[in-house]
Structure formats: C-alpha cells, structure tokens
Amino acid sequence: MNPTVIRRYGGFGVDSNNDKKANPWDVEDAIYSTANYLNANGGASGNYQKAVFAYNHATWYVSRVMEFMNSYSSGSVEAVSIKGGSAKGSAAIERAIQMGSSIVGKSPYVWGGGRNQSDIAARKFDCSSYVRWAYSSAGVDLGPVSATTTDTLIKRGKVVKASEMKRGDVIFFDTYKINGHVAIYLGDGKFLNDSSSQGVSIGDLNNTYWKAKFNGNVRRVA
C-alpha cells in the first residue's frame, strides 16, 4: 500500500485521498487505481476494449462494461456519486485542473464537440464540454455528456462574487451571447479554457479581450 514502493516497482495503486496509502479496500483508492491500470493498458489512446480486456480476459465482461460506458456517455443514465453527491473540495478541483491542463496546446476547439464518447476519446471539445469533461474526470457531475452547455453550467454550483472567486471556480464570459463562454479559474487572473481561436489553452483576465468579456458570473462547483 506504500505509494513510494508501488512507484518503485511499477505498480498501479493510487493514493487518491492523500492518506499516504494506496488501499485496495478503500473505494476511492480502488477506483483511481483501476483507472490508472486501464489508462496504461490502452485507455490513454482511447482503446477501451483493449484496456478492459487486460483487466479481465473475458469477452462477455468487456461487452458488459462497454454497454455501461455507452449508456453513460450517451446521457441515457444519471451518474450519482458513491457518497450520495458529487465529489467536493480541493482534491477534486486539483484533479480537474490536472486533467484539463494535460491537453493544453493539444486539443483544437470543435463547435459542438465533446458530446459523445468518440469525441471525448479524440479530445475534441468546445468550451462547455471541456469544462464538463475536466470535472467529470475528477468525479464532479456537471451534467450529461450530450446536453451540457454554458446555459446549463450557469445553473450549477454555488453563486460566488467575482471578488471572492477561488481556484477551481467556473467563470463565464459574454462572447457571442450572454454567458457564451466558460472556463476554469486557476488563480492570479489565469484560467483554463477551450477557445475558438486557440483551443485548450491558458487565458488571462488581464488580457484586453478577456477583461472586456468577463461578466462577473462565477459558480463554485466543487
């Protein structure tokens, strides 16, 4: 269970709750460790069937898991947390930012993208689907894959004053419409976003364009 020993010998156990143990009997650690294993065995490249088969060499099992995945990604089922609510706190925020940051400069903007599993695997997002994906990767449910937009995100979480926004808050801009663009605030005036001009990138609220477009709408979702 020692994370240092696990890394030394190439294991897959993850200490997801920072208790200094990668405990297979802890639900959170088990979920993250499984995801880590799947990622290393095909998941990172989008070959989910290969990853699941590596986990369990049974074709019926692979088919069953893929059915569940397709149901979830299509938005036909509702995701609920094992704790009865969405993930919360700094751990979820940092995980979402870590995932979002992992594709900075690697994911071009696609209008309407990110609303099916094929797009997600190819990292094809627009601004709202990108924010949903980053937080979903951290266990925070911001809405169904196929139907999350800036119009739905503005109704999520807790309203926060712009003067009190913190790292991880979701912020909005008036671009082609009111609340037409959304991003994840990083602190120090910086934010993660998927813009039509630069794709997934880090923006700056002090930039003339973004400063004029930021409308002060802020939501705390984790």
N, C-alpha and C positions, 0 to 999 in steps of 0.2 A: 504493500500500500504506500510505500515511501516514494513520492514523486521523483526524487533525485535518482533513486535506484532504477525506477521504471525508465527514465530517460536514458540512463547509462546503458541499459540492456535493450533499448529499442522497443519497449513496451508501449501500450496504447492507453493505459489508465490515466484519467484526468481528475485533478482535484478541482472540481467546479465551484465549490463553496468555500474555498480558502481555509479549510480546517487542517491543512498540511497532511491529508491522507487522500489517496485515490481509492475509495472504499467501494468495492463491487456490490456491497449490501446497502449502500446509500443510493436512493433513487436518482438524485441529481447527478452524482458522480457516474452512475451506471449509464445514464442517458448520454452524457457528454463523452464518455469513454467509447461507447458503441458508435457514436457519430464519428469520433476520431478514427476508429478502426475502419468504418465504411469509407470515410474520406480517403484513407491511404490505400484502399483496395478497389479504386475505380470511381468512387463518389466525386472526387475533386474534378474529374474530367467529364462528369455527367453520365458515366456508365453505371447507373444504379443497379441494374440487374446483375452485373458482374460483382458489384460490391456486396449485394445481399447474398449472392451465391457463395461468396468467400466466407460469409458469416455462417451460413447454413447450407450445406451441399444437398439441397433438396429442391427440385424444380417446382413442386407444389407450394413450397414455402415462399419461394421467390414470387410466384404468381399471386399469392395471397397478399404479400407485402405491397406489390405493385398496384394491386386493386385498391388497397387502402390509400396509397400515395396519390393515385389518380383521383380518388374521391375527395381527398383533402384539397389537392391543388385546383380542382375544378370549382371549389366553393360549395359543393353539394352537401358537405357536412360541417358542423360547427366545431371548432377547436376549443377545448377547455383545458385549463391547467390542472395538473395532478393535485395542486393545492387549493383548487376551487376558484382561482382567479389568475390574472396574468402575472408573469414574473415582475418583480419590483426591485428598485434600489440600484446602487452603484454597479454591482456585478452585471446586471442586465444591461445597463447603459454602456459600460465599457465593452461588453461583448458585442453589442450592436454597432458601436463605433469601430471596433476592431474589424468586424465583418465588412462594414461599409467602406472602411479605409483600404481593405485588401484589394479593391478593384479600382482605386483611384488611377486615372490615366489608362485604364484597360477596358472600359465599358462605354461605348458611344451611346448617346441619347437616342431612344427609339420611341416616338409618339405612340402611346397605347401599348407599349411593350411591357413585359413582366407580369402578364396576367394568365399565363399558362406555364406548365412545367417545362416545356421546350424552351421558352424564352428565358426562364429563370436559370436553367442549366447553361444557356449560352450567355448569361449575364446581359440580357437586353432589357433595359428598363426605361421608364420615364421617371419624372421626379417623385411622384406619389408611390409608384410600385417599388421604387428603390428604397424609400424610407420604410415601407411596409416590410420588404424583404429583410432589411438590416435588422429591424426589431424582431421580426419573426424568428430570425436566426438566434436571437437571444432569449426566446421564449415569451416574448410580448406580443399578444394578439392585437393587431390594429385593424383587423377586418379580413374578409375573404379575399383570396388571391385574385379572383376575376372581377371584383367590384370595388376595390379600394381606390379612391381618388382624393384630390385635395378637398373636395366637397364633403367627403366622409371623414377625412382625417381632422378637419377643423372642429368636428364634434367629439373627438376622442380626448381622453385625459382630463386634466385639471387646467383651468384658465390661470395663466400666470402673467403678471405685469412684465412688460419688456425690460423694465429697470431691475427686475428680480430674476431674470432668466438665468438658468444654470446649464452646465454641460449636459447634453443629452436631451434637452428640451427640443420640441418640434416647432419650427418657426415658419412664418408664411410671408409671401410677397405678392403684391398686386402687379402682375405682369400683363398677360393678355386678358385677364379678368381679375376681379377681387379674389384674393387667395388662390391665384392661379399657379403659384409655385410654392414648393415646400422643401425644407431642409432640416438637418440635424445640427443643432448648435454645439460647437466644440469648446467655446470659451475664448476669451481675448479677442472677440469680434470675428472669429473664424467659424465656418460652418461647412458641413459635408452636404453635397447636393449632386443631382444629375441634371445639368443644364443643357438646353438645346444647342448651345454654342460650344461647350467644352466637354460634354459627357460627365461622367462621375469625376468630380474634382472638389477642391477645397476653395470656397469663396471667402470674401472678406467684406464685412458690413461697412467698412470704411471706404470701399470702392464706390466711386461716384454713382455707378448704375445701381448697385445693390442697396446703397444707402437711400436712394430715392424710391426704390421699390418696396423696401421693408415696411410693412404696415403695422407692426407692433403686436400682431396676433401671435401668441405663444401658448403652447399646450405642453404640460408635463405628463408624459405617458408612462413613465417608469420611476 
